[in-house]
Amino acid sequence: MKKLITLVLIFVTAFTLTACTLKEDINDSTIKIGATLVPHAEILEFAKAELLKKGYTLEIVEFTDYVLPNDALANSELDANFFQHVPYLNSYNEAHDTALVSAGSVHFEPLGIYAGTKSSLSEVSTGDSIAVPNDSSNLARALLLLEANGLITLKSGVGVNATVLDIVSNPLNLEIVEIEAAGIASRLDDVEYAVINGNYALSANVTDKLLVSEATNSVAAVTYANIIAVRSGTEESPAIVALLEVLQSDAVSNFITSEYGISVVPVF
């Protein structure tokens, strides 16, 4: 009986220590962070030197999709990631029963309307096609941008939850073509106009085709700021605090502005 009790106590102690380890501060001098390449990994590369002055080495793991960085973070393979906004993070948590949180915001990537086969919005005419992202959050942003430029009217109050079903007026009978966000830039020859995320426009080198973009003081700028995501309980770790101090510094703000212009906007 005593042996059984001892074994139970050992198991409980081990379980408790493991659970605490998953939530305790990140004390290692190396911060392992996942990021998509443009602009996230590039911003992190710039931040490396300043973070080293604070005693931390930044190890950047690059990803090309939007699921694996959160999987890796939730599984403690990363200390943080940098590629997403809070609405996307919330939807991931809900779908995967995880507890990832935002440690802070860094920048906003405005959606823009880009020229396809037509070079100006003044040329828009009946039946023109406009490519938009097909994921729910970016689709809503695209529709709000089209509304802000007088192309459609949405049902009152739908805001960042808008879908194509909420279009109440489309006087030019524009064709809204939903495409996976990462692939829109490659389809500019197939549509008159396209709404593209700033990071994808940068990666595809089509920023010269930008006609108009989301305002930096818009609802979208606040709602869809790109964040540093971490596991709940580690956001106040010295390493994460140091990381945010560098990423929200004047030096990083100046780098973002000079490197990306209006395609990426600091929000701190």
C-alpha positions in Angstrom: 0.0 0.0 0.0 2.8 2.4 0.9 4.5 1.6 -2.5 1.2 2.4 -4.2 0.9 5.7 -2.4 4.5 6.6 -3.2 4.0 5.9 -6.9 0.9 8.0 -6.9 2.7 10.9 -5.3 5.6 10.6 -7.8 3.1 10.7 -10.7 1.2 13.7 -9.3 4.5 15.5 -8.6 5.8 14.8 -12.1 2.5 15.9 -13.7 2.4 19.1 -11.7 6.0 19.9 -12.6 5.3 19.3 -16.3 2.1 21.4 -16.2 4.0 24.2 -14.5 6.9 24.0 -17.0 4.4 24.6 -19.9 3.3 27.9 -18.3 6.3 29.2 -16.5 8.5 32.0 -17.7 10.8 31.6 -20.8 14.1 31.9 -19.1 16.4 30.6 -21.8 18.7 33.1 -23.5 17.5 32.0 -26.9 14.0 33.0 -28.1 12.7 30.7 -30.8 10.1 32.4 -32.9 8.1 31.3 -35.9 7.3 33.8 -38.7 6.2 34.0 -42.3 8.9 35.5 -44.5 7.6 39.0 -45.6 7.6 41.2 -43.7 7.6 39.3 -40.4 10.9 37.4 -40.6 12.6 40.4 -42.2 11.5 42.6 -39.3 12.8 40.0 -36.8 16.1 39.8 -38.6 16.5 43.6 -38.2 15.6 43.3 -34.5 18.2 40.6 -33.8 21.1 43.0 -33.0 19.0 45.1 -30.6 17.7 42.0 -28.8 21.2 40.7 -28.4 22.1 43.8 -26.5 19.4 42.8 -24.0 21.0 39.3 -23.7 18.8 37.3 -26.0 19.6 35.5 -29.2 16.7 35.3 -31.6 16.2 32.1 -33.5 13.8 32.6 -36.4 11.9 29.6 -37.9 10.3 30.5 -41.2 6.9 29.2 -42.2 4.9 29.4 -45.5 1.4 28.7 -44.1 -0.8 30.0 -41.4 -1.5 26.8 -39.4 1.8 25.2 -38.6 3.2 28.2 -36.7 0.4 28.0 -34.2 0.6 24.2 -34.0 4.3 24.5 -33.2 3.7 27.2 -30.6 0.9 25.3 -28.9 3.2 22.2 -28.7 6.0 24.3 -27.1 8.3 23.9 -30.1 8.4 27.7 -30.3 8.4 30.4 -27.7 6.4 32.8 -29.9 5.2 33.4 -33.4 4.7 36.5 -35.6 2.4 36.3 -38.6 -1.2 36.8 -37.5 -3.9 39.1 -36.1 -6.1 38.5 -33.1 -9.3 37.4 -35.0 -7.3 34.7 -36.7 -5.7 33.7 -33.4 -9.1 33.5 -31.7 -10.4 31.3 -34.5 -7.4 29.0 -34.2 -7.9 28.7 -30.4 -11.6 27.9 -30.8 -10.9 25.3 -33.5 -8.0 23.6 -31.7 -8.9 24.1 -28.0 -5.6 25.9 -27.3 -4.7 28.9 -25.1 -2.5 31.1 -27.3 -2.6 34.9 -26.5 -1.3 38.1 -27.9 1.7 39.6 -26.1 1.5 42.8 -28.1 0.9 44.4 -31.5 3.7 45.4 -34.0 2.3 46.4 -37.4 -0.7 46.6 -39.7 -0.7 45.4 -43.3 -3.4 47.3 -45.1 -5.4 45.5 -47.7 -5.4 47.4 -51.0 -7.2 47.4 -54.2 -4.7 46.7 -57.0 -4.9 47.1 -60.7 -5.5 44.0 -62.7 -6.4 44.5 -66.4 -7.5 48.0 -65.6 -5.1 50.6 -64.3 -7.5 53.0 -62.5 -10.6 52.9 -60.4 -12.0 55.6 -62.7 -12.2 52.9 -65.4 -14.5 50.6 -63.4 -17.5 49.6 -65.4 -20.5 47.2 -65.4 -19.6 43.6 -64.9 -16.0 44.1 -63.9 -14.5 41.3 -61.8 -12.7 42.0 -58.5 -10.7 39.2 -56.8 -11.0 39.1 -53.0 -9.6 36.8 -50.3 -11.8 33.8 -49.5 -11.1 33.6 -45.8 -13.7 35.1 -43.6 -11.7 37.9 -41.9 -10.0 39.2 -45.0 -13.1 38.8 -47.1 -14.9 41.1 -44.7 -12.0 43.6 -44.9 -12.1 43.5 -48.7 -15.8 44.2 -48.8 -15.5 47.1 -46.4 -12.7 48.5 -48.6 -14.9 48.2 -51.7 -17.7 49.9 -49.8 -15.4 52.7 -48.6 -14.6 53.4 -52.3 -18.2 53.5 -53.4 -18.3 50.3 -55.3 -20.8 48.4 -53.2 -23.0 49.0 -50.2 -23.2 46.6 -47.2 -26.0 45.9 -44.8 -25.7 48.4 -41.9 -23.7 47.3 -38.9 -22.1 44.1 -40.3 -18.6 45.6 -40.0 -15.8 43.0 -39.8 -18.3 40.2 -40.0 -19.4 41.1 -43.5 -19.9 38.4 -46.2 -21.0 38.7 -49.8 -24.5 37.9 -48.6 -24.5 41.3 -46.8 -24.1 43.3 -50.1 -27.3 45.2 -50.4 -26.3 47.3 -53.4 -24.0 46.5 -56.3 -25.0 49.1 -59.0 -22.3 48.0 -61.5 -23.1 44.3 -61.0 -19.4 43.7 -60.1 -18.4 40.1 -60.0 -16.8 39.3 -56.6 -14.4 36.5 -57.2 -13.2 34.7 -54.0 -9.7 33.3 -54.2 -7.2 32.0 -51.6 -5.4 35.1 -50.3 -1.9 34.0 -51.1 -2.8 33.3 -54.8 -4.6 36.6 -55.7 -1.5 38.4 -56.8 -0.8 35.8 -59.4 -4.2 36.3 -60.9 -4.1 40.0 -61.8 -4.2 39.2 -65.5 -7.5 37.4 -65.0 -9.5 40.2 -63.3 -10.0 43.9 -63.6 -9.1 44.6 -60.0 -8.0 42.6 -56.9 -7.9 43.2 -53.2 -4.6 41.9 -51.9 -3.0 41.7 -48.4 0.0 43.9 -48.0 2.4 41.1 -47.2 1.3 39.1 -50.3 1.7 42.2 -52.5 5.2 42.7 -51.2 6.1 39.0 -51.8 4.7 39.2 -55.3 6.4 42.5 -56.1 3.1 44.1 -57.2 3.1 47.1 -54.8 3.4 49.4 -57.9 -0.1 48.4 -58.9 -1.7 49.7 -55.7 -4.7 52.0 -56.3 -6.1 52.6 -52.8 -5.7 50.9 -49.4 -7.3 50.7 -46.0 -6.9 53.8 -43.9 -4.4 53.6 -41.0 -7.1 54.9 -38.6 -9.8 52.4 -39.8 -11.5 49.7 -37.8 -9.4 47.2 -39.7 -6.1 48.9 -38.6 -7.0 48.3 -34.9 -8.7 44.9 -35.4 -6.2 43.3 -37.7 -2.8 44.5 -36.3 -0.2 41.8 -36.5 0.8 40.4 -33.1 3.4 38.5 -31.2 1.5 35.3 -30.1 2.6 33.2 -27.1 1.3 30.5 -24.9 -0.9 31.8 -22.1 1.2 32.4 -19.0 4.4 33.3 -20.8 3.4 36.8 -22.0 5.1 38.4 -19.0 8.3 36.4 -19.3 11.4 38.6 -19.3 12.3 37.2 -22.7 8.9 38.1 -24.3 8.9 41.5 -22.6 12.4 42.2 -24.1 11.2 41.0 -27.5 8.3 43.4 -27.4 10.4 46.3 -26.2 12.6 45.9 -29.3 9.8 45.2 -31.8 7.9 48.3 -30.5 11.0 50.6 -30.6 11.6 53.6 -32.7 14.4 51.8 -34.5 12.0 49.1 -35.7 9.3 51.6 -36.5 11.8 53.5 -38.7 12.9 50.3 -40.4 9.3 49.2 -41.2 8.5 52.7 -42.6 11.6 53.0 -44.7 11.6 49.4 -46.0 7.9 48.9 -46.7 6.3 52.3 -47.1 2.5 52.2 -46.9 2.3 48.5 -47.4 3.2 47.9 -43.7 2.4 50.4 -41.0 3.7 50.4 -37.4 0.9 50.4 -34.8 2.7 51.1 -31.5 
